[in-house]
Amino acid sequence: MIKNIVLDMGNVLLDYNPDYILNLYLDSADDKKIIRKELFEGPEWIQADFGYITNEEKFEGCSKRVPERLHEKLKLCIADWSLCMLPVKGAKEFCACIKKKGYQIYVLSNAGFDFYQYFPKQFDLDFFDGIVVSADLHMVKPDPNIYRYLLEKYKLAADECLFIDDRQDNVDGAKSVGMHTHLFRDDFEKILSIYSL
């Protein structure tokens, strides 16, 4: 019996869309491609999720692979990237609905320390029964240990949890520790129906 809903943050609760910031600060398709590759797909992004570096330290590494003419734009993209992090359509309504029905709600996110700046602008931290951010633990999904940490910290039974994420590898990680899982495809209404929430 499902008693707890565990939600990913990016592209489940908030819309993680690098194109938003790239389009805001860059005109050239080639320049956008460079910064997308070196910033959003580069090793520093993962290092931040692990909690090894701050947003400010991303520039030091990324700038070595980005032409100097784009350094100011790179700084802007690093500083303001979270402007894209607005609620996914239906996310707030879904959370309110399941909370009203008595389910416990948790967030399990791969995110850097800046999570604590942008996330509270969209969702009240106190609304959730618990939040686990990868940077605080130096481990990321789909490492089974991060799911086990959530379960142990909040004293949850894996088979009483439904984990919702937009990435198959993260869903598989949750499944490996015994959680019920759902691969999110902008389908909050379907989730309510499938799992009789």
Secondary structure, DSSP 4 states (H G I P E B T S, - for coil): ---EEEE-SBTTTB---HHHHHHHH---HHHHHHHIIIIISSHHHHHHHTTSS-HHHHHHHHGGGS-GGGHHHHHHHHHHGGGG--BPTTHHHHHHHHHHTT-EEEEEE---TTHHHHGGGTS-GGGSSEEEEHHHHT--TT-HHHHHHHHHHTT--GGGEEEEES-HHHHHHHHHTT-EEEE-SS-HHHHHHHTT-
